[in-house]
Amino acid sequence: MHTPSHKIHPLFRIDGHPFDSEDPGALSRILAKRGDETGRQIAEFIEEWIEPEEKVELQTSGSTGKPKKILATKVAMTNSALATGAFFGLKSSDSALLCMPVQYIAGKMMVVRAMVLGLELDCVTPSKELEIPAEKKYRFGAMVPMQVAANLHQINKFETMIVGGAAVSPELESKLKGLPTKIYATYGMTETLTHVAVRRLGLEKLYRAMPGVTFSVDSRECLVVNAPRISPEPVVTNDVVDLRDDERFELLGRWDNVVNSGGVKLFPEKIEQKLKGKIDVPFFLAGKDDPELGQRLIMVVEQAGEPLPDGLFDELDPYEKPRRVYSVDAFEYTGSGKVDRGRTLGMLFP
């Protein structure tokens, strides 16, 4: 007997095709005929969803550590989809676009939202520059910042867009101001089944909790996510925040990356945001041991011998300015394409 978490809304559609409860495999066969990886992944996930097994295996991206597999219940994934639907006012037959790989949680949850809420989901091949149907308008969509930046001319096709997977640079956020689309940066991770908080880009500084979610901090001032409908235990993160109340916070940076220089806590990610758009090569800030300060702030750039732009650090506060700049020919990267700061520093300072 299937539990409620396995139910698929009768108005759910993918690329215009319904799910037939009398022939559960029909939709998977149609998707498989697309002949691409996206169709195959979605078909396999729908088949997994309608199986009696209560848990789904998820692959983390490795952006905050070594990639790993975790198990999530279909009930929790359903609850996450319902919370998103409630927050954004999504209703059955609303249109949505899937443009992210389904092997990761962000893509899977777009499919779950469509199945649970009864959305009409169109699927396009995940890529930087997207081939979105010219005549279509969408109620809801999700992208990573790189996709948003490369498809600015198409963002007005969406009423609401959520952006996750990486930080949105101030430069990109400024380009989104004034657009008719409501665009939200998301905060979450695989363990919380994507976002548990969102921030309206261009209008808000603080992240706001999704329905059924509250926040606290631990002794390190790192965020603790309390989402009983999604995770039976609180999720302790390594993200240092300025907690305003149990439903709002400002994200400051990763605990792993905090630099304590002469008693002053520096958050590299916050300083990096001020520098983005002023330098054309990949870079990051980090701490290096210092006999007087404990740690000193340094900058690492992915280039060989090229001079930095004049006045690069002029708008930084004195304590935010790197004491020294180091160059490497190539950064180390994670499996999901993000800079691996630890391994890069290990290469620079063996």
C-alpha positions in Angstrom: 0.0 0.0 0.0 1.5 3.3 -1.0 1.8 6.0 1.6 0.6 9.6 0.9 4.2 10.7 0.2 4.1 8.6 -3.0 0.9 10.2 -4.3 1.3 12.1 -7.5 -1.1 15.1 -8.1 -3.6 14.3 -11.0 -2.7 17.7 -12.7 1.1 17.0 -12.7 2.6 17.2 -16.2 6.1 16.9 -17.6 6.6 18.4 -21.0 2.8 18.2 -21.4 2.6 14.5 -20.5 0.5 13.3 -17.5 1.2 10.6 -15.0 -1.1 7.6 -15.5 -1.8 5.8 -12.2 -3.2 2.9 -14.2 0.1 2.5 -16.1 2.8 4.0 -13.8 5.6 3.2 -16.2 4.1 5.0 -19.2 5.5 8.5 -18.3 9.0 7.0 -17.7 8.9 5.4 -21.1 7.9 8.7 -22.8 10.7 10.5 -21.0 13.2 7.9 -22.0 12.3 8.4 -25.6 13.7 12.0 -25.4 17.0 10.2 -25.9 19.0 12.5 -23.6 20.5 12.3 -20.1 17.8 14.6 -18.7 14.9 12.4 -19.8 16.7 9.3 -18.5 17.4 10.9 -15.1 13.8 12.1 -14.6 12.4 8.8 -15.7 14.6 6.9 -13.2 13.6 9.3 -10.4 9.9 9.0 -11.0 10.2 5.2 -11.0 12.1 5.5 -7.7 9.4 7.8 -6.3 6.5 5.5 -6.9 8.2 2.5 -5.4 7.1 1.5 -1.9 10.6 2.2 -0.5 10.3 5.2 1.9 13.7 6.6 1.3 15.6 8.2 -1.6 19.4 8.2 -1.9 20.8 11.7 -2.5 24.3 12.8 -3.6 25.8 15.9 -2.0 27.6 18.3 -4.3 30.8 18.4 -2.2 30.8 22.2 -2.0 31.3 22.2 1.8 33.2 18.9 2.1 33.8 15.6 0.5 30.9 14.5 -1.7 28.8 11.8 0.1 25.5 10.0 -0.2 22.7 10.5 2.3 19.2 9.1 2.7 16.1 11.3 2.8 12.5 10.2 3.3 9.9 10.8 0.7 7.7 12.3 3.5 10.4 14.9 4.2 10.8 15.7 0.5 7.0 16.1 0.2 6.9 18.4 3.2 9.7 20.5 1.7 7.8 20.8 -1.5 4.6 21.8 0.4 6.5 24.5 2.3 7.9 26.0 -1.0 4.4 25.9 -2.5 2.9 27.7 0.6 5.7 30.4 0.7 5.5 31.3 -3.0 1.8 30.7 -3.4 2.2 28.0 -6.0 -1.0 26.2 -7.1 -1.9 23.2 -9.3 -1.5 23.8 -13.0 1.1 26.5 -12.5 4.0 26.3 -14.9 7.6 25.6 -13.9 10.9 25.0 -15.6 13.5 22.4 -14.8 16.9 23.3 -16.0 19.2 21.6 -13.5 20.6 18.1 -13.3 18.4 15.6 -11.6 21.2 13.6 -10.1 21.5 16.4 -7.4 18.9 17.5 -4.9 18.0 20.8 -6.5 16.9 19.0 -9.7 15.1 16.2 -7.8 13.2 18.7 -5.7 11.9 20.6 -8.7 10.4 17.3 -9.9 9.0 16.5 -6.4 7.4 20.0 -6.2 5.8 19.4 -9.6 4.5 15.9 -8.6 3.3 17.0 -5.2 1.8 20.4 -6.1 0.5 19.4 -9.6 2.7 21.8 -11.6 3.1 21.7 -15.3 6.9 21.1 -15.6 8.9 21.8 -18.8 12.4 20.3 -18.9 15.4 21.7 -20.9 18.9 20.4 -21.0 20.9 21.8 -18.1 23.6 24.1 -19.4 25.0 27.6 -18.9 23.0 29.2 -21.8 19.5 27.7 -21.7 17.2 27.0 -24.7 14.0 28.1 -23.0 10.9 27.9 -25.3 10.5 31.4 -26.8 6.7 31.5 -26.5 6.5 30.3 -22.9 6.0 32.1 -19.6 6.6 30.4 -16.3 5.2 30.9 -12.8 8.3 29.4 -11.1 11.9 28.4 -11.9 15.2 27.6 -10.3 18.7 28.3 -11.5 22.3 28.6 -10.3 23.9 32.1 -10.4 25.9 31.2 -13.5 22.7 30.4 -15.4 21.0 33.6 -14.2 24.0 35.7 -15.4 24.0 34.0 -18.8 20.3 34.2 -19.4 19.4 37.7 -18.1 17.5 38.3 -21.4 15.2 35.4 -20.5 14.6 36.0 -16.8 11.5 38.1 -17.5 9.8 34.8 -18.7 9.5 33.9 -15.0 7.2 35.3 -12.4 9.3 33.9 -9.6 12.8 32.6 -9.7 14.9 31.0 -6.9 18.7 31.1 -7.2 21.0 28.7 -5.3 24.0 26.5 -5.3 26.5 29.4 -4.9 26.6 33.0 -3.7 25.1 35.7 -5.8 27.7 38.4 -6.5 26.8 42.0 -5.8 27.5 42.7 -9.5 24.8 40.2 -10.5 22.4 41.3 -7.8 22.6 44.9 -9.1 21.8 43.7 -12.6 18.6 42.0 -11.3 17.3 45.2 -9.7 14.3 46.6 -11.5 13.4 43.3 -13.3 9.7 42.4 -13.1 10.6 38.9 -11.9 10.7 38.2 -8.2 14.1 36.7 -7.7 15.2 35.0 -4.4 18.6 33.8 -3.2 18.2 30.6 -1.3 19.9 29.1 1.7 20.1 25.4 2.2 21.9 22.2 1.5 21.3 18.6 0.6 20.7 17.7 4.2 17.8 20.2 4.4 16.4 19.1 1.0 17.4 22.4 -0.6 16.3 25.8 0.7 15.1 26.4 4.3 15.4 30.2 3.9 15.3 32.8 1.1 16.2 36.4 0.6 14.6 38.7 -2.1 17.5 39.9 -4.2 17.8 43.6 -4.5 15.4 44.3 -1.7 16.4 42.3 1.4 19.6 41.7 3.4 18.3 39.0 5.7 17.3 35.5 4.9 13.7 34.5 6.0 12.7 31.1 7.1 10.4 28.9 5.1 7.2 27.7 6.7 7.8 25.3 9.6 11.5 26.2 10.0 13.1 28.1 12.8 16.8 29.0 13.5 19.2 29.2 16.5 23.0 29.4 16.8 25.6 27.2 18.6 28.5 28.4 20.7 30.4 29.3 17.5 27.6 31.6 16.3 27.0 29.0 13.5 23.4 28.5 12.3 21.4 25.6 13.6 18.4 24.7 11.4 15.3 23.4 13.2 13.0 21.9 10.6 11.1 18.9 12.2 9.0 18.2 9.1 12.2 17.8 7.0 14.8 16.5 9.5 14.1 14.8 12.8 17.2 16.3 14.3 18.4 19.9 14.1 21.0 20.5 11.3 24.1 22.1 12.7 25.9 24.1 10.0 29.4 25.7 9.7 27.8 29.0 8.5 28.5 31.9 10.8 25.4 34.2 11.0 24.1 37.3 12.6 20.8 35.9 14.0 18.1 38.6 14.3 15.3 36.3 15.6 14.3 32.7 15.2 13.2 33.3 11.6 15.7 35.8 10.2 19.5 35.9 9.8 22.3 37.6 7.9 24.9 35.2 6.5 28.5 36.2 7.4 30.7 33.3 6.1 32.0 29.8 6.8 33.4 29.0 10.2 36.2 27.0 8.5 37.2 30.2 6.7 37.0 32.8 9.5 40.3 34.6 10.0 41.2 35.8 13.5 43.7 38.6 12.9 44.9 40.4 16.1 41.6 39.6 17.8 39.4 40.9 14.9 37.2 38.2 13.2 37.3 38.6 9.4 34.9 36.8 7.1 36.6 36.2 3.8 33.4 35.7 1.9 32.0 39.1 3.0 35.2 40.8 1.8 35.3 38.8 -1.4 31.8 40.1 -2.2 33.2 43.7 -2.1 35.9 42.8 -4.6 33.8 40.8 -7.1 33.5 42.6 -10.4 36.8 44.5 -9.9 39.1 41.6 -10.8 38.8 39.4 -13.8 40.7 36.3 -12.5 39.5 33.7 -9.9 40.5 34.7 -6.4 39.8 34.0 -2.7 40.9 35.4 0.7 42.2 33.2 3.5 44.2 33.3 6.8 47.9 32.5 7.1 49.7 31.9 10.4 51.3 35.1 11.8 53.6 35.3 14.9 52.1 38.7 16.0 48.5 38.6 14.8 47.8 34.9 15.1 46.6 35.0 11.5 47.0 37.5 8.7 44.7 38.0 5.8 46.0 37.0 2.4 44.7 36.9 -1.1 45.3 34.0 -3.6 44.7 34.6 -7.3 44.7 32.1 -10.2 47.2 33.8 -12.5 50.9 34.0 -13.1 52.6 37.3 -12.8 49.7 39.6 -14.0 49.4 42.8 -12.0 46.3 43.4 -10.0 44.0 46.3 -11.0 45.0 49.7 -9.5 43.0 50.7 -6.4 41.6 47.2 -6.0 41.5 47.5 -2.2 40.7 51.2 -1.9 37.1 50.7 -0.7 38.0 48.0 1.9 38.3 48.9 5.6 42.0 48.9 6.7 41.7 45.5 8.5 40.0 44.0 5.5 43.0 44.6 3.1 45.1 41.5 2.5 48.6 41.7 3.9 50.0 39.8 0.9 48.9 38.5 -2.5 49.9 35.0 -3.7 49.6 33.6 -7.2 49.1 30.1 -8.4 48.9 28.8 -11.9 45.6 26.9 -11.2 43.3 26.4 -8.3 42.1 23.1 -7.0 38.4 22.6 -7.5 35.7 20.4 -6.0 33.7 17.9 -8.0 30.9 20.4 -8.4 33.3 23.1 -9.8 33.8 25.3 -6.8 37.2 26.4 -5.6 38.7 24.0 -3.0 40.3 26.5 -0.7 41.9 24.0 1.6 43.6 22.0 -1.1 44.7 25.1 -3.0 46.3 26.5 0.2 47.9 23.1 0.8 49.5 23.3 -2.6 50.7 26.9 -2.0 52.0 26.2 1.5 52.9 22.4 1.6 
